[in-house]
Amino acid sequence: MESIKISVIIPIYNAEKYIARCLHSVLENTYQNLEVLCINDGSTDKSEEVLQNFASGDSRIKVLNQPNQGVSVARNYGLDVATGDYIAFVDADDWIHKQ
């Protein structure tokens, strides 16, 4: 089952207060064959800095920047670049169960 890759798409807009908790929950999941696509949708806070710090410590994270166009465009951008067998969407202010 671990050979199946899941692309987790996380649209982010000004989520510096929440994104660390979200990313910790995704990265600490028991299923590890993940591609985590963080779509920074033109954030004006320190979201990108937080994302870059996470990405520097985990090769599964890809930070993709775009001008602010809204959550739907950010999700579609993630779908365009995803390489996983399955897709999961997580919002930046959410966290997921370990399993």
Secondary structure as the mmCIF struct_conf table of DSSP 4:
data_model
#
loop_
_struct_conf.conf_type_id
_struct_conf.id
_struct_conf.beg_label_comp_id
_struct_conf.beg_label_asym_id
_struct_conf.beg_label_seq_id
_struct_conf.end_label_comp_id
_struct_conf.end_label_asym_id
_struct_conf.end_label_seq_id
TURN_TY1_P TURN_TY1_P1 GLU A 2 SER A 3
BEND BEND1 ILE A 4 ILE A 4
STRN STRN1 ILE A 6 ILE A 12
BEND BEND2 TYR A 13 ASN A 14
TURN_TY1_P TURN_TY1_P2 GLU A 16 TYR A 18
HELX_RH_AL_P HELX_RH_AL_P1 ILE A 19 LEU A 27
TURN_TY1_P TURN_TY1_P3 GLU A 28 GLU A 28
BEND BEND3 ASN A 29 THR A 30
STRN STRN2 LEU A 34 ASP A 41
BEND BEND4 GLY A 42 GLY A 42
BEND BEND5 ASP A 45 LYS A 46
HELX_RH_AL_P HELX_RH_AL_P2 SER A 47 GLY A 57
TURN_TY1_P TURN_TY1_P4 SER A 59 ARG A 60
STRN STRN3 ILE A 61 GLN A 66
BEND BEND6 ASN A 68 ASN A 68
HELX_RH_AL_P HELX_RH_AL_P3 VAL A 71 VAL A 81
BEND BEND7 GLY A 84 ASP A 85
STRN STRN4 TYR A 86 PHE A 89
TURN_TY1_P TURN_TY1_P5 ALA A 92 ASP A 93
#
